[in-house]
Amino acid sequence: MINPVHRVPLAIAAASFLLAGCGAGTQTDRLSTGGPSPHQDAVTLDPASAASPDAPPRELPGLGPRTRAAVPARSRQAVVVTGRGKDSPQSTVVLYERTVAGWQAAGLSLPAHNALKGWSDHHHGGDLRSPIGVFTLTDAGGLRPDPGTRLPYDRSQGFVSPGTGFEGESLSGSFDYVVAINYNRRSGTSPLDWTRPMGADRGGGIWLHVDHGGPTHGCVSLREDDLKHLMRALDPGRHPVVVMGDAASLAR
């Protein structure tokens, strides 16, 4: 991997991703904020969806008490990734904003892929499962220019994805845009940073990235336009998190 001040050869970076997949885990890292981008699009909520003054605050839908308790009190944005099943590679993604009336959807439900074998409460590198948990979102990057995110953005030739996926699809362009999921990584660094606080055996390199039309090694992938829109919406001042897992696990 590549950290912000020391670059390793491109071939080594690419090989690292192929060997490690896209990581996994259950710990939430501390958020570090970055400066705003002047061309950031604001998130707008549908006024018709606002709760009445007497209605109780809205909770994030589909989450049980244990999962809700893991969402930091200061977080005002949550990207909820809901897997179709514990062993399924298909999921949906919805961005929520916390308002005075509680949590409100700030966009449509988006189709996504997760790891080939589904989800894990205790991910290990190479198990081909995505981590279940609540993780902060603090850093972004990609092979192509910054799409307008407020998150710190590292543009680098290290964001390559050679070869083909599990269904024979090309992986080219998968890392054109990425958001690092803070599982077993050091927040406030490039997504290419290889630091693994829990050890290399626990995997790493778990990202939101561009969908290539099939399951991932551990990441969550969205269509390019959907990912760029999400990246523009994420605001470090709102301490965004991703809440991810299969529906049954998130309901605990």
N, C-alpha and C positions, 0 to 999 in steps of 0.2 A: 504494500500500500504506500501511499505518499502522504507525508504530513505537510503542514503549510510551509515549512521552511526547508524541507529536504525532499527532493524528488528521486524516486528509484526508477530504473529503466522501465519503459513501457511494457515490455514483454513480461517482466516480473509482476507488475501490477495486474495485468490481464490474467496471468496464471493464478494469482492469489484469489481472484474472484471465482474462477472456475473450480478451484479446490475447496474454497470455503463456502461456496454458495452465497446465500444472502442472510445468514445468521439466524438468531432466535433468543428468547429470554423472558424474564418477569420483573426486572428492576427498572425504575424510572430515574433517569439522570436529572441533575439540577439544570434548570434552564439558564442559558446566557443569551442576552438579547443582542440584536444587531441594529444598525442604523436603517431608517426607512429609505425606500427607493422613491424618487420623485414621481415616477410614472406608475405607481401602484394603483390598481383599481380597488375601490372600496367595496366591501360586501354590503349588500342591501337585503333587508328582510321584508317579507310580505306583510304589510300592515294588517291584512285580514286575518293573519295567523296569530296576532297578538292576543294574549289572554286578557280576560276582563279583570278589573281591579280586585275583585273579590275571589278570583280563582287561585288555587294553590300554585306555587311555583312548579314549572314543568321540569321533570327529570329527563335525562337522556333516555330515549326509548330503547327497550330491549336489554337494559343493564340491570343486574341484580345488585343487592346491597354490597357485596364484596367488591364488585367491579366499580360501582359508583364511589365507594370509599377510597379507591386508588386514584381517582381523578383529583389533582391538586386544587385546593380551594381558590387559588389565584388564577387558574386557567379559565379563559373566556372563549377559547376555541377548542373544539374537539372533532377530530376526523375519526368517525366510527366505521371500522371495517368489520363487516359481519359475514363470516364464512357460511356457506350453504350447509356444511356438515363437518364433523371432526376430521374426516378423511377426504374431504372434497377440496379441489384446487380452485373452486369458483367462489366469489364473494361479491359483496356490494359495498360501496363507499358513500358516506353522507357527511358533509361538513355541518357542524352545529355551532351556533353562537350563543353564549350565555348573556341574557338580557335581564332587565328588571323583572320580567315575567317568567324567568327561568330559561331553560335551553330551548332554542328554536332552530329548525332546519334552515340553513342558509343556501341551500341548493338542492338539486335533484339527486335521487339515488343513482349512482354510477356503477356500471359493471366493472369488475376487476378480477384479476387472477391472484392467487396466493400459491404456496408451495405445492409441489406435485402430490405429496402424501397428506396434505391438510395442515393440521395444527398441533402444537405441543405446549404443555405447561412447563417443560424442562428441556429446552432445545439443546442439542449438541451438533457441532459442525458435521455436515454431511447426512443428517437424518432426513433431509428433504421435507421438513415441516416448518411452518412459520410460527414465530413465538406468540403466545397468548399473553396479553398484559396491557398496561398503560405506560406509554413512553413519551417523553418530550420530543419536540421537533424544533431544532435550533439551527440547522445548517443545511445548505443546498449546494448544488454544483451540477456540472454537466460538460459534455463535449461541445455543445453549442452555446452561443451568447446568452447571458442572463435574460430570461423571458419577462422580467419585471417583478421579481419577488422581493420582499423586504428582508427575507432571511439572508445572512451572509452567503455569497455565491462564489464558488471556486470553479472557474472555467479551466479545464485541463485536458490535455491529450491522454491522460490516464484513464478517462472514462470511456473505455472501449469494451465491447462485448462480442468477441469473435465466435464463430462456430454456429451451431444450430441448437434449437431447444428440444424438449422432450418429444415433441410431435413433428420434428423435422423442420420447424420454422426457423427462418433466419433471425439471429439475435442482433443484427446490425441496427443501430439507433436506439437500443434499449436504454442506454445510459446517456442519451442526448440531454436529458433533464432528470435530476434525482433530488430527493429530499432524504437526508439521513434519518433513520429511526434510531433513537438513542437506546438501543439494546447493546450491551457489552461494548460500548465505545466511549470515547472522551468527548463530551459536548464542547461546543465552541471551536471545533477544528473542522478541516475539510472532511467531506464524506470519505475521502481516500485515506485518511489517517488510519493506521493499522493497530493503534493501541487497543488492547483487549483487557480491561480491568479484571474480568472474571476468568481470564485464561483463554488460550487459543482453542481449547477443546470445546468451549461453549459457543463457538461460532462467532459470527460478526458480519459486518457489511450488509445489514438489513436496511433496505431502502424502499421508498416509494419511487418507482421508475416507470418509463414508457413501456406499455404493453407490447409484447411481441407475438401475441396470438396463442399463447399456451401457458402451462404452469411454470412457476419459478422454482429456484432452489430454496427460497425462504422469504423473498421480498414480496411486496404487494405492487402489482403493476396496473396502470390505468392507461386508457387511450391518451395519445399525446395532447390533444386539445383539452381534455378533461384535467390532465395533470398540470398543464400550464395555467389553466384557470385557477386551480387549487393553489398553486404556488403563488399566484398574484394575490390571492385572498388571505393567505397565512400572514399573521402580524405578530412579530416577536413581542410586541408590547402587550399582547393578549395571552402570552404564554401558552401557545398551542400544544396539544398532545394528540397522539393517535391512540385510540382504544381499539384493540384488534383481537380477534379470535372467532371461533365458530359460535353460532347463535346460542347453543346450549351452555357453553362455557361462559359467555358474557352474561348470561342470565343468572349466574350464581351470586 
